[in-house]
Amino acid sequence: MKIALIACVKEKVDYAAPAREMYRSSLFESWIKDALDIQKVDRYFIVSGKYGLLKPDEIIEPYDLNLNNQSESYKNEWGKKVLKRLSEFCDLEQDEFIIYTNATYYTPVIEAVRYFEIPFDIS
């Protein structure tokens, strides 16, 4: 299977919404479009600094938390949480991951999966 991991963005709606609708930016939309139309992924997930790994239809509350600004301890626990949840939906040894995040968000993932691609430099 081909799986996309798409970073959350700062711009959000101000009410509870499915993760796919929570994040509002043309960049976020372009990553989803690239994943679905160009990369032809089978499914995608959103990675959130607060919530970890999200299915697009999961309802979440708005928040203001940037993983880049968190402690190393928080980031380590976050990474473990993301990988645990990702392993519930994916085969970390066999699936191919297309990653639309910066290094803070993707480092725990690429250390645990066999096949990955990072199509854009996201700083």
TITOR-655253 format. One record per residue (C-alpha): y, x, z. Coordinates in steps of 0.001 Angstrom, whole numbers. Each point is the difference from the previous one (the first is absolute). Example, Ala and Ser with C-alpha at 12.3 -4.5 7.8 and 13.67 -1.06 7.14 Angstrom:
       y       x       z
   -4500   12300    7800
    3440    1370    -660
// end
This chain:
       y       x       z
       0       0       0
    3580    1038    -597
    2322    -680    2947
    3789     365     249
    1784     792    3247
    3647   -1007    -199
    2648    1011    2515
    2106   -2545    1784
    3768     207    -495
    2986    -452    2288
    1349   -3117   -1726
   -1741   -3057    1400
     437   -3739     225
    1116   -1220    3426
   -2872   -2418     667
   -3791     142     323
   -1591     325   -3437
   -3056    1352   -1802
     253    3788    -234
     343    -203   -3797
    3137   -2125     457
    1397    1767    3069
    1168    3136   -1784
    2929    -411   -2387
     902    2823   -2336
    -272     727   -3684
   -1860    3215     852
   -2637   -1883    2011
    -381   -2496   -2847
    -331    2833   -2550
   -2804    1639    2016
   -1961   -3257      89
     587    -514   -3720
   -1120    3549    -792
   -3101    -378    2175
   -1038   -3289   -1591
    1143     430   -3607
    -237    3745    -667
   -2571    1281    2484
   -2062   -3216    -217
    -964      91    3670
   -2580   -2442    1317
    2050    -685    3110
    2917    1337    1946
    1111     309    3582
    3402     587    1545
     434    2707    2630
    2506    -828    2698
    1375    2326    2666
    -353   -2793    2536
   -3039   -1988   -1105
   -2119    2688   -1668
   -2104   -1212   -2931
     849   -3492   -1242
   -1616   -2304   -2509
    2722   -1463   -2256
    -513   -3516    1377
     109     903    3713
    2868   -1728    1782
    2207    2421    1910
    3275    -133    1884
    3030    2017   -1132
     510    3307    1804
    2027    3174     -48
   -2271    3009     420
    -306    3039   -2250
   -3149    2081     388
    1934    3110   -1065
    2043    -249    3224
   -2922    -436    2402
   -1637    2578    2275
   -3002    2040   -1151
   -2104   -1902    2517
    1044   -3347   -1518
    -681    1290   -3527
   -3454    1266     989
    -978   -3326    1566
    1500   -1862   -2951
   -2069    2092   -2426
   -3218    -706    1900
     792   -3714      23
     713     -32   -3750
   -3209    1854    -840
   -2107   -2213    2244
    1324   -3120   -1670
    -184    1498   -3478
   -3671     809     549
    -627   -3717     664
    1072    -827   -3565
    -740    3171   -1968
   -2492    2804    -450
    1964    3110     940
   -2588    2219   -1717
    -309   -1897   -3285
    3158   -2011    -675
    2986    1440   -1832
    3360    -328    1757
    3351    -158   -1788
    2651     805    2582
    3626   -1179    -126
    1308    1475    3262
    1646    3123    1310
   -1924    2768    1751
     462   -1452    3486
   -1863   -3129   -1044
   -2617    1574   -2268
   -1051    3131    1922
   -2575   -1727    2248
   -1443   -1786   -3028
    -394    2950   -2362
   -1671    1990    2770
   -2688   -2710     244
    -627   -1139   -3588
   -1707    1831   -2824
    1882   -1344   -3043
    3726    -591     -94
    2998     203   -2287
    3691      48     874
    1773   -1206   -3157
    3585     410    1255
    1821    2396    2302
    1276   -2305    2727
    2190    1794    2516
// end
